Amino acid sequence: PDPANGVMRTEEQNALFKQGLGCLGTLYSHQHTWVLRLTSFPDGHKAEDQAEGTNVAKYFDRGWCFTEQSWAGLTKAGHLSLDLGKMRAGKEYGCNSLIDDCKKDGGRRPP
């Protein structure tokens, strides 16, 4: 949907959307799913350079991001909740180095 341009969900799409919302807590908090977060802009990208109307609030100042992070922190092992905002340009990552760098500080915020 793009309400600013008059594009709205159909009733069927809206019903499916609401059904999906009801499952997100399970997806984020399930102990065997991965959660990939992007808590900061990649190197070289600045909030002020984003298109007008882009939500550039800090990750933890956003209600939905805070909710996802909180769900992920309920039962998930730290190595399954990764902050891709910790990745750096110019560094090549393999699976293990990605996990090591992106789970620093436990990958989770304290409750």
C-alpha positions as CSV (number, residue, x, y, z in Angstrom):
1,P,0.0,0.0,0.0
2,D,1.0,3.6,-0.6
3,P,-1.8,5.8,0.9
4,A,0.0,9.0,-0.2
5,N,-0.5,8.0,-3.8
6,G,-4.0,6.5,-3.3
7,V,-2.9,2.8,-3.3
8,M,-4.7,1.0,-0.5
9,R,-5.0,-2.7,0.5
10,T,-8.0,-4.6,-0.6
11,E,-10.3,-6.0,2.1
12,E,-8.8,-9.4,1.4
13,Q,-5.2,-8.1,1.7
14,N,-6.1,-6.3,4.9
15,A,-7.5,-9.5,6.4
16,L,-4.3,-11.4,5.5
17,F,-2.2,-8.6,6.9
18,K,-4.0,-8.6,10.2
19,Q,-3.7,-12.4,10.3
20,G,0.1,-12.2,9.7
21,L,0.5,-9.5,12.4
22,G,-1.0,-12.0,14.9
23,C,1.9,-14.5,14.2
24,L,4.8,-12.1,14.4
25,G,5.4,-12.6,18.1
26,T,5.9,-16.3,17.4
27,L,8.3,-15.7,14.6
28,Y,10.5,-13.3,16.5
29,S,10.5,-15.1,19.8
30,H,10.7,-18.7,18.6
31,Q,13.9,-20.3,19.9
32,H,15.0,-21.7,16.5
33,T,14.4,-18.7,14.2
34,W,17.0,-16.1,13.3
35,V,16.3,-12.4,13.8
36,L,18.4,-10.0,11.7
37,R,18.3,-6.4,12.8
38,L,19.7,-3.3,11.1
39,T,20.1,-0.9,14.0
40,S,22.1,1.7,12.2
41,F,22.7,3.0,8.7
42,P,25.5,1.2,6.8
43,D,28.8,3.1,6.6
44,G,28.5,6.1,4.3
45,H,24.7,6.4,4.6
46,K,23.4,9.4,6.5
47,A,19.9,9.9,7.8
48,E,19.7,13.4,6.3
49,D,20.4,12.0,2.8
50,Q,17.3,9.7,2.8
51,A,14.3,10.5,0.7
52,E,11.7,12.9,2.2
53,G,9.2,11.0,4.4
54,T,11.7,8.2,5.3
55,N,11.5,7.3,8.9
56,V,15.0,8.1,10.1
57,A,14.3,7.7,13.9
58,K,17.0,5.7,15.7
59,Y,16.3,2.0,15.8
60,F,15.5,1.8,19.5
61,D,13.3,4.9,19.3
62,R,10.9,3.1,16.9
63,G,8.0,1.3,18.5
64,W,7.9,-1.6,16.1
65,C,11.6,-2.2,16.2
66,F,11.6,-2.1,20.0
67,T,8.8,-4.7,20.0
68,E,10.6,-7.0,17.6
69,Q,13.8,-6.7,19.6
70,S,11.9,-7.4,22.8
71,W,10.2,-10.5,21.4
72,A,13.6,-11.8,20.1
73,G,15.1,-11.3,23.6
74,L,12.5,-13.4,25.3
75,T,13.7,-16.9,24.5
76,K,16.3,-16.6,21.7
77,A,20.0,-17.5,22.1
78,G,22.2,-14.5,21.5
79,H,23.8,-16.0,18.4
80,L,20.4,-16.2,16.7
81,S,19.6,-12.4,17.2
82,L,22.1,-10.6,15.0
83,D,22.6,-6.8,14.6
84,L,23.7,-6.3,11.0
85,G,24.4,-2.7,11.9
86,K,27.6,-3.9,13.3
87,M,28.9,-5.0,9.9
88,R,31.5,-2.7,8.3
89,A,32.2,-1.8,4.7
90,G,35.3,-3.4,3.3
91,K,35.3,-6.4,5.6
92,E,34.6,-9.8,4.0
93,Y,32.3,-12.0,6.1
94,G,31.8,-15.7,6.4
95,C,29.1,-17.2,8.5
96,N,31.1,-17.5,11.6
97,S,32.7,-14.0,11.4
98,L,29.3,-12.5,10.7
99,I,27.9,-14.2,13.8
100,D,30.9,-13.2,15.9
101,D,30.8,-9.5,14.9
102,C,27.0,-9.1,14.9
103,K,26.3,-10.7,18.3
104,K,28.8,-8.6,20.1
105,D,27.5,-7.4,23.5
106,G,25.2,-10.4,23.5
107,G,23.3,-9.2,20.4
108,R,20.5,-8.3,22.9
109,R,19.8,-5.4,25.1
110,P,19.3,-6.0,28.8
111,P,15.6,-6.1,30.0
